[in-house]
Amino acid sequence: MNTTYETFLIQLLEAIEYAEDQEKFVDEFIKNVRLKSLLNLMETLPEEQQTVMQETLTQATKPEDVEQLLTTSFTNEQRKEAFNQAAQAEIQLFLQSLQPTLTDTQRQKLLELFQKLSPTPQA
């Protein structure tokens, strides 16, 4: 699992005072991002290859089988980029869904979190 995203999501959940099981939320969120990134990667393949991959995935019984298929079908860079794009999109959607319900304090905490993460301009 990507610990950078895990850490960020935990900090985000703390900022919004998420009262439920944060680790469970993060695990589910990352699983959804992985699925979204897999779907996005599959869409880059020709239709015939997509069909073969779908059939292979439905027959996969272990996570290792899926990982093997991904490693043979896509480069590490492609997989990493697809994961990052999916994660950023899902985080943005999550934040947009929260926007109407956030308190001023939660907004301030989120602002501070994002400012802490923003790269400092180099002179």
Stockholm file with secondary structure:
# STOCKHOLM 1.0

chainA/1-123         MNTTYETFLIQLLEAIEYAEDQEKFVDEFIKNVRLKSLLNLMETLPEEQQTVMQETLTQATKPEDVEQLLTTSFTNEQRKEAFNQAAQAEIQLFLQSLQPTLTDTQRQKLLELFQKLSPTPQA
#=GR chainA/1-123 SS CCHHHHHHHHHHHHHTTCCSCHHHHHHHHHHHHHHHHHHHHHTTSCHHHHHHHHHHHHHCCSHHHHHHHHHHHSCHHHHHHHHHHHHHHHHHHHHHHHGGGCCHHHHHHHHHHHHHHSCCCCC
#=GC SS_cons         CCHHHHHHHHHHHHHTTCCSCHHHHHHHHHHHHHHHHHHHHHTTSCHHHHHHHHHHHHHCCSHHHHHHHHHHHSCHHHHHHHHHHHHHHHHHHHHHHHGGGCCHHHHHHHHHHHHHHSCCCCC
//
